[in-house]
């Protein structure tokens, strides 16, 4: 994010011009009577009001994603990579949620969901992967914590109205209170609170990645029949159920403290990974997932003797990766956070026998 308000406003204006809108941003002058380093009481009251309003908007996002009926097309962009998908979501009164998600670019993929049961169809392999949903924060839900919890580590700004895919929206910016995370901008439907667009920005206000509806209808009639039929009709498909299981990594001797401010551990899983040698048993990989309500960091642990990984770091859009070795184990850290945050996580990891 630019170091001055003028820099931030200039960056925002350039982005809005690209979206066929012109924003006139008028800075509010501070009272000359304010003492140095002390904000007037009215400013404190205004900040508290913005905080409460922003928290309420954030709380509406996952609720709308779960309760509204909508059909649309959204585009995900990271650098030169662009992926478009078609989504249909229906919330029934007595039979739960039904959702269809279909990729429109590259190799065809379709995901069908009934509540937490996921069916991913891979046509070129005639494969259907059956699993239970592990998280509920994928677009357009996005948030995994309450608005108040998210705002413990982000400072909100209400940037006013805009339009996305022909729908009136409220724009919210969340600025990190430290250097451990990125800035986020959200466009939410002014009527329902459904998330229409999300951007992740770096410290220079450059967009690292974004996801946005390009077509959207909200309040459509429930049409769960095609989804239910697709879930039932798996004859002829090879069904695979990945053997995920919960695991207690601390009971094995792993330690992940001290905690990075704002992040808390939300789950631990053991998942098998295919071995390099044909016919060899799969490699057990343990995963600990941490979240601040928006950004997530995953820590993967796997034996060195069965892996060909190399130490190093990299990035793609907002996602950074860090691979390091701890004795007889490879540690891979992956998350939508700055590289320094992963390094802080890595420096706090303790491993068995050390």
Buried (B, 14 or more C-beta within 10 A) or exposed (E): BBEEEEEBBBBBBEBBEEEEEEBEBEEEEEEEEEEEEEBEEEBEEEEEEBBBBBBEBBBBBBBBBEBBBBBBBBBBBBEEEEBBBBBBBBBEEEEBBBBBBBBEEEEEBBBBBBEEEBBBBBEEEEEBBBBEEEEEBEBBBBBBBBBBBBBEBBBBBBBEEBBBBEBEBBBBBBBBBEEBBBBBBBBBBBBBBBBBBBBBBBEEBEBBBBBBBEEBBBEBEEEBEEBEEBBEEEEEBEEBEEEBEEBEBEEEEBEBEEEBEBBEBBBBBBBBEEEEEEEEEEBBBBBBBBBBBBBBBBBBBBEEEBBEBEEEBEBEBBBBBBBBEBEEBBBBBBBBBBBEBBBBBBEEBEBEEE
